[in-house]
Amino acid sequence: MFARFLAPDLGAEISPFAMTPAAVAELSFIAWLLVRAVRIPEAETGRLAR
């Protein structure tokens, strides 16, 4: 965004290269949260729950 302010032509060319890694990182973080947020109940061992 700062490059678009200083050099609009250059910023327009750089923008897709800067946005692609950010989009990949955001999507992988969302996938990680979805996987980690799933709670699998532990098998009951016959003991009383506290």
KOLTIBA-132037 format. One record per atom (N, C-alpha, C, O, CB): residue number from 1; residue in one letter; x, y, z. Coordinates in nm, 3 decimals. Glycine has a CB too. Example, Ala and Ser with C-alpha at 12.3 -4.5 7.8 and 13.67 -1.06 7.14 Angstrom:
<rs>
R  nr rest      xx      yy      zz
R   1    A   1.319  -0.569   0.780
R   1    A   1.230  -0.450   0.780
R   1    A   1.320  -0.330   0.780
R   1    A   1.424  -0.332   0.846
R   1    A   1.131  -0.447   0.905
R   2    S   1.285  -0.225   0.708
R   2    S   1.367  -0.106   0.714
R   2    S   1.290   0.003   0.787
R   2    S   1.341   0.114   0.804
R   2    S   1.408  -0.060   0.572
</rs>
This chain:
<rs>
R  nr rest      xx      yy      zz
R   1    M   0.083  -0.119   0.000
R   1    M   0.000   0.000   0.000
R   1    M   0.088   0.126   0.000
R   1    M   0.057   0.224  -0.067
R   1    M  -0.095   0.000   0.121
R   2    F   0.197   0.120   0.075
R   2    F   0.286   0.235   0.079
R   2    F   0.353   0.256  -0.056
R   2    F   0.377   0.369  -0.097
R   2    F   0.392   0.217   0.188
R   3    A   0.384   0.144  -0.125
R   3    A   0.446   0.156  -0.257
R   3    A   0.349   0.219  -0.356
R   3    A   0.391   0.292  -0.446
R   3    A   0.492   0.019  -0.307
R   4    R   0.220   0.191  -0.342
R   4    R   0.122   0.253  -0.432
R   4    R   0.114   0.403  -0.409
R   4    R   0.084   0.478  -0.502
R   4    R  -0.017   0.190  -0.411
R   5    F   0.139   0.447  -0.287
R   5    F   0.135   0.590  -0.258
R   5    F   0.257   0.661  -0.317
R   5    F   0.245   0.767  -0.376
R   5    F   0.127   0.612  -0.105
R   6    L   0.376   0.601  -0.299
R   6    L   0.498   0.665  -0.347
R   6    L   0.515   0.653  -0.498
R   6    L   0.553   0.750  -0.564
R   6    L   0.617   0.606  -0.278
R   7    A   0.489   0.536  -0.552
R   7    A   0.505   0.513  -0.696
R   7    A   0.385   0.431  -0.744
R   7    A   0.392   0.309  -0.744
R   7    A   0.640   0.440  -0.728
R   8    P   0.278   0.497  -0.785
R   8    P   0.154   0.423  -0.821
R   8    P   0.173   0.316  -0.928
R   8    P   0.113   0.209  -0.918
R   8    P   0.051   0.520  -0.868
R   9    D   0.254   0.343  -1.028
R   9    D   0.274   0.242  -1.134
R   9    D   0.347   0.120  -1.081
R   9    D   0.307   0.007  -1.109
R   9    D   0.352   0.303  -1.251
R  10    L   0.452   0.142  -1.005
R  10    L   0.528   0.032  -0.948
R  10    L   0.445  -0.041  -0.843
R  10    L   0.450  -0.164  -0.834
R  10    L   0.660   0.084  -0.887
R  11    G   0.369   0.033  -0.763
R  11    G   0.286  -0.028  -0.660
R  11    G   0.180  -0.119  -0.717
R  11    G   0.149  -0.223  -0.659
R  11    G   0.221   0.079  -0.576
R  12    A   0.124  -0.082  -0.830
R  12    A   0.022  -0.165  -0.894
R  12    A   0.082  -0.296  -0.944
R  12    A   0.015  -0.398  -0.946
R  12    A  -0.044  -0.090  -1.010
R  13    E   0.209  -0.293  -0.983
R  13    E   0.275  -0.415  -1.030
R  13    E   0.319  -0.504  -0.914
R  13    E   0.319  -0.626  -0.927
R  13    E   0.396  -0.380  -1.116
R  14    I   0.356  -0.445  -0.802
R  14    I   0.404  -0.520  -0.686
R  14    I   0.289  -0.578  -0.605
R  14    I   0.306  -0.682  -0.541
R  14    I   0.489  -0.430  -0.597
R  15    S   0.175  -0.515  -0.608
R  15    S   0.062  -0.553  -0.523
R  15    S   0.024  -0.701  -0.529
R  15    S   0.007  -0.762  -0.424
R  15    S  -0.057  -0.471  -0.560
R  16    P   0.011  -0.764  -0.647
R  16    P  -0.024  -0.907  -0.649
R  16    P   0.080  -0.995  -0.581
R  16    P   0.046  -1.095  -0.519
R  16    P  -0.044  -0.954  -0.792
R  17    F   0.207  -0.957  -0.593
R  17    F   0.314  -1.036  -0.532
R  17    F   0.314  -1.021  -0.380
R  17    F   0.355  -1.112  -0.308
R  17    F   0.451  -0.995  -0.589
R  18    A   0.268  -0.908  -0.332
R  18    A   0.262  -0.886  -0.187
R  18    A   0.136  -0.948  -0.128
R  18    A   0.137  -0.992  -0.013
R  18    A   0.266  -0.736  -0.155
R  19    M   0.029  -0.953  -0.204
R  19    M  -0.098  -1.005  -0.153
R  19    M  -0.104  -1.157  -0.155
R  19    M  -0.171  -1.216  -0.071
R  19    M  -0.214  -0.949  -0.235
R  20    T  -0.035  -1.221  -0.247
R  20    T  -0.042  -1.367  -0.257
R  20    T   0.011  -1.438  -0.133
R  20    T  -0.059  -1.525  -0.081
R  20    T   0.037  -1.412  -0.378
R  21    P   0.130  -1.406  -0.082
R  21    P   0.175  -1.473   0.041
R  21    P   0.084  -1.445   0.160
R  21    P   0.062  -1.532   0.245
R  21    P   0.317  -1.431   0.075
R  22    A   0.031  -1.324   0.167
R  22    A  -0.060  -1.291   0.277
R  22    A  -0.188  -1.373   0.269
R  22    A  -0.239  -1.418   0.372
R  22    A  -0.093  -1.140   0.276
R  23    A  -0.241  -1.391   0.151
R  23    A  -0.362  -1.471   0.134
R  23    A  -0.337  -1.617   0.167
R  23    A  -0.421  -1.681   0.230
R  23    A  -0.415  -1.457  -0.009
R  24    V  -0.224  -1.671   0.125
R  24    V  -0.189  -1.810   0.154
R  24    V  -0.174  -1.829   0.306
R  24    V  -0.222  -1.927   0.362
R  24    V  -0.059  -1.851   0.080
R  25    A  -0.107  -1.735   0.369
R  25    A  -0.088  -1.743   0.515
R  25    A  -0.221  -1.736   0.588
R  25    A  -0.243  -1.810   0.684
R  25    A   0.004  -1.631   0.563
R  26    E  -0.309  -1.648   0.545
R  26    E  -0.438  -1.635   0.611
R  26    E  -0.523  -1.760   0.594
R  26    E  -0.588  -1.805   0.689
R  26    E  -0.513  -1.514   0.557
R  27    L  -0.525  -1.817   0.475
R  27    L  -0.604  -1.938   0.452
R  27    L  -0.548  -2.057   0.529
R  27    L  -0.624  -2.138   0.581
R  27    L  -0.608  -1.970   0.302
R  28    S  -0.416  -2.068   0.536
R  28    S  -0.358  -2.179   0.612
R  28    S  -0.383  -2.161   0.761
R  28    S  -0.402  -2.260   0.832
R  28    S  -0.207  -2.190   0.584
R  29    F  -0.384  -2.039   0.810
R  29    F  -0.414  -2.013   0.951
R  29    F  -0.560  -2.048   0.982
R  29    F  -0.588  -2.105   1.088
R  29    F  -0.388  -1.864   0.987
R  30    I  -0.650  -2.017   0.892
R  30    I  -0.791  -2.053   0.910
R  30    I  -0.806  -2.205   0.913
R  30    I  -0.879  -2.258   0.997
R  30    I  -0.879  -1.993   0.798
R  31    A  -0.738  -2.274   0.824
R  31    A  -0.745  -2.421   0.822
R  31    A  -0.688  -2.479   0.950
R  31    A  -0.744  -2.574   1.005
R  31    A  -0.668  -2.478   0.700
R  32    W  -0.578  -2.423   0.999
R  32    W  -0.517  -2.471   1.124
R  32    W  -0.613  -2.450   1.240
R  32    W  -0.628  -2.538   1.325
R  32    W  -0.384  -2.398   1.151
R  33    L  -0.679  -2.335   1.246
R  33    L  -0.774  -2.310   1.353
R  33    L  -0.892  -2.407   1.347
R  33    L  -0.939  -2.454   1.450
R  33    L  -0.825  -2.166   1.346
R  34    L  -0.938  -2.436   1.227
R  34    L  -1.050  -2.531   1.214
R  34    L  -1.010  -2.670   1.260
R  34    L  -1.090  -2.740   1.322
R  34    L  -1.099  -2.535   1.069
R  35    V  -0.889  -2.711   1.230
R  35    V  -0.843  -2.844   1.270
R  35    V  -0.818  -2.850   1.420
R  35    V  -0.859  -2.945   1.485
R  35    V  -0.716  -2.883   1.193
R  36    R  -0.753  -2.751   1.474
R  36    R  -0.718  -2.751   1.617
R  36    R  -0.841  -2.727   1.706
R  36    R  -0.841  -2.770   1.821
R  36    R  -0.614  -2.644   1.645
R  37    A  -0.942  -2.662   1.655
R  37    A  -1.059  -2.630   1.736
R  37    A  -1.150  -2.751   1.756
R  37    A  -1.237  -2.749   1.843
R  37    A  -1.137  -2.516   1.672
R  38    V  -1.131  -2.855   1.676
R  38    V  -1.214  -2.974   1.690
R  38    V  -1.171  -3.048   1.815
R  38    V  -1.055  -3.088   1.828
R  38    V  -1.204  -3.066   1.564
R  39    R  -1.263  -3.067   1.907
R  39    R  -1.234  -3.137   2.032
R  39    R  -1.288  -3.279   2.020
R  39    R  -1.408  -3.299   2.003
R  39    R  -1.295  -3.063   2.155
R  40    I  -1.200  -3.376   2.030
R  40    I  -1.241  -3.516   2.025
R  40    I  -1.255  -3.563   2.170
R  40    I  -1.159  -3.555   2.246
R  40    I  -1.137  -3.604   1.945
R  41    P  -1.373  -3.610   2.208
R  41    P  -1.389  -3.654   2.347
R  41    P  -1.299  -3.774   2.377
R  41    P  -1.283  -3.864   2.295
R  41    P  -1.536  -3.690   2.374
R  42    E  -1.243  -3.771   2.497
R  42    E  -1.155  -3.881   2.537
R  42    E  -1.240  -4.004   2.569
R  42    E  -1.355  -3.993   2.610
R  42    E  -1.068  -3.841   2.659
R  43    A  -1.180  -4.120   2.550
R  43    A  -1.252  -4.244   2.579
R  43    A  -1.276  -4.252   2.730
R  43    A  -1.190  -4.218   2.810
R  43    A  -1.171  -4.369   2.529
R  44    E  -1.394  -4.298   2.765
R  44    E  -1.427  -4.310   2.907
R  44    E  -1.352  -4.429   2.965
R  44    E  -1.348  -4.537   2.907
R  44    E  -1.581  -4.327   2.926
R  45    T  -1.292  -4.407   3.082
R  45    T  -1.212  -4.511   3.143
R  45    T  -1.284  -4.580   3.258
R  45    T  -1.227  -4.667   3.323
R  45    T  -1.082  -4.453   3.193
R  46    G  -1.407  -4.543   3.283
R  46    G  -1.482  -4.605   3.393
R  46    G  -1.468  -4.530   3.524
R  46    G  -1.537  -4.562   3.621
R  46    G  -1.437  -4.747   3.411
R  47    R  -1.380  -4.432   3.528
R  47    R  -1.365  -4.352   3.650
R  47    R  -1.471  -4.243   3.653
R  47    R  -1.524  -4.204   3.549
R  47    R  -1.224  -4.290   3.660
R  48    L  -1.499  -4.197   3.771
R  48    L  -1.596  -4.088   3.786
R  48    L  -1.536  -3.960   3.733
R  48    L  -1.419  -3.930   3.756
R  48    L  -1.640  -4.071   3.933
R  49    A  -1.618  -3.884   3.663
R  49    A  -1.571  -3.755   3.613
R  49    A  -1.569  -3.654   3.725
R  49    A  -1.656  -3.654   3.812
R  49    A  -1.660  -3.705   3.498
R  50    R  -1.470  -3.571   3.724
R  50    R  -1.460  -3.468   3.829
R  50    R  -1.525  -3.342   3.787
R  50    R  -1.525  -3.245   3.863
R  50    R  -1.317  -3.441   3.865
</rs>
